Amino acid sequence: MRPKVLLIEDDEMLNAGICYHLQNCDYEVKPMFTYSEAKTEVLNNNWQLFIVDINLPDGNGIELCKFINKHTSSPVIFLTANDLEENILEGFDAGASDYITKPFSIPVLLRRVRAVLKRNTVIPNSIIRCGNLMIDLAKGQVEKSGETLRLTQNEWKLISLFIDNPGQLLTRNQILQILWDSDGNFVSAHTLTTLVSRLRSKLSDTEYQYIKTYYGIGYRWVGEKDDE
């Protein structure tokens, strides 16, 4: 089932452009242009995500966000020209899951949408067994030969990314974009190298080598000992 996104943006051209790109990424999107029509729609349908402009012609997106949070458990992303720090803090205080300022990059918006939806998706009893690892996606926990590993937040994000893309070569740039987009924190190239090295040391042993490095390019999850 395609995720359902309600887009509330009064700029008709921008609204149409965002809808086009979201639909191309297999989201079901409905455009809205005013506070009043969006408020009615919130009560009538089950939406997985709301993208909200703050400056609407007949109301305030901050108040709309509070209304959404009162009546649904779905996340809100603000998409707005209000770029002062106080504006951003007000947005998060109102209950937003993310805050994107205009002008913005469509690829970044799409990454943010995916990250917010992923964070708000419950995965019941989703356990992956790989080599001598047991990865519990619902609990955010990894066991190695029956022993629970202590992973940092970024190490968990990285292993989750690998599990989502088994056997696929992920470039360093792809990984950096996703790690940054997930919570807005900057991750440098040097930090990524260190992060992969630490995660590899926790996961690997003489039998299993889970992460293969392609120097200068990226990394691939090989699952177990790679004989290439």
Number of C-alpha atoms within 10 A of each C-alpha: 6 11 13 17 23 23 23 26 27 20 12 11 10 11 17 13 12 18 20 13 16 17 15 10 12 12 16 17 21 16 18 21 19 19 24 14 12 21 16 10 15 17 13 9 10 14 20 19 22 25 25 29 27 24 18 18 12 12 13 15 24 22 14 23 25 16 15 21 16 10 10 13 13 19 22 29 24 24 24 21 15 18 14 10 9 9 16 19 12 13 24 17 12 18 17 24 22 22 21 21 15 10 10 12 11 13 11 15 18 16 17 24 23 16 17 21 18 12 11 14 11 11 12 10 10 11 15 13 12 15 15 17 22 18 21 17 18 13 12 12 15 23 16 16 11 10 10 13 14 12 16 12 9 17 18 17 17 20 21 14 16 22 18 11 13 13 15 13 18 19 14 17 13 11 20 17 17 20 20 17 22 19 13 13 9 12 17 11 13 8 12 19 12 12 16 18 13 14 19 17 12 14 18 17 12 6 11 17 19 23 24 17 14 13 8 8 11 16 20 18 22 20 20 16 16 13 6 3
